[in-house]
Amino acid sequence: MLPPIYNFSAGPAILPDSVLSTAQNEMFDYNGTGFSVMTMSHRSEVFMSILYHAEQDLRQLLNIPDNYKVLFLQGGASAQFNMVVMNFANGFKRVDSVVTGNWSAIAHSQMGKLSDAEIHLAADGGKLFNYTNLPPVNSWDIDKNSAFVHFVINETVHGLQYREVPKLGDDMPPLVCDMSSEILSRPINVSDFGVIYAGAQKNIGPSGATIVIIREDLLDRCSDRIPDVWNYKSHINRQGMYNTPATYPIYISGLVFRWLQSQGGVAHMETINTLKAKTLYEAIDNSGGFYINNVHPGARSKMNVIFTTGDKRLDELFAQESTTRGLQLLRGYKTMGGMRASIYNAMTLQGVEALIAFMEEFQRRYG
Ligand SMILES: *Cc1c(COP(=O)(O)O)cnc(C)c1O
């Protein structure tokens, strides 16, 4: 018998087997309609109901207050780097931007385009820590009058995560958070944020849908001069149907939300995710230096665990051999090298244990 396949991809990433199997069963005939979700009008009653329930289930899982709007947009998290500025920095002189790794650095480099606001570097984790630790929230250089403060809560490439969810004082500008690679991995208090956005393809569903959660009062800032397709207000005024949304990814995301509910919600996910991460970091730390993770223990990501042997040839061998054992897509990000195990919600503890068993065996042979 072939060993099971464990998929450690950083994104598009693993989905629960039961979700894929439901999608398979419903592929040709969704719920007795006689056709596929992929081939129905986004304005049909059937699809409107899929969208409605996806939103309601997400609201339930994250306990989203009524004064927050939810959108499923396209363009990925990358489009949000600019959309948040276009919509919410209008008339402001400054945006505060916290740089802690690959994704927030890209956001920082993009946010100023098509905007007159100064994109102020509020903290620079590259300069301070070479991206092996996170600047504490109380060290961020924030101006009370800034339009908002942008940050990435989990750096997918550098394997860093704010373990305590950042919170600013009431007199501070709203927090705009890229939550792509950790949304729904633990409970959060949505009211601590002005905006939360996340590309679905990390911890939710397939690529193509981007979830945006917006505190209602911020919508007053959206100017009519912003083209409708990039204007949050236009999307909200048309119930998320300004143009054709990514119907199939929304449907799959909805299945994942139901799966999460059946598992006991995000609080339960947090317990399992904490255990998975602890087990894997312990294996790295107990390898006598054969495997290395240089991230400060208080900033280690529970979603993306990076490690290296410190030897490029061995790392390559690890990537190749692990693949033949059913441990897939462990190669690190192109600019980082080494290995990266993304252990999102859908990765089981057994998957992590299989990885550790292989790591130990690999070390016995090459250590
Ligand atoms: C993957 C990722 C992005 C980019 O997402 P796209 O959907 O490809 O635009 C942005 N931010 C974070 C934290 C990510 O992990």
The ligand as an ORCA input file, in Angstrom:
! r2SCAN-3c Opt
* xyz 0 1
  C       0.514     34.586      0.119
  C       0.449     35.871      0.847
  C       0.171     37.078      0.183
  C      -0.042     37.159     -1.303
  O      -1.257     36.611     -1.620
  P      -1.877     36.642     -3.097
  O      -3.243     36.115     -2.857
  O      -1.018     35.758     -3.947
  O      -1.862     38.040     -3.576
  C       0.099     38.229      0.942
  N       0.280     38.205      2.270
  C       0.553     37.074      2.937
  C       0.757     37.105      4.413
  C       0.647     35.859      2.247
  O       0.918     34.722      2.913
*
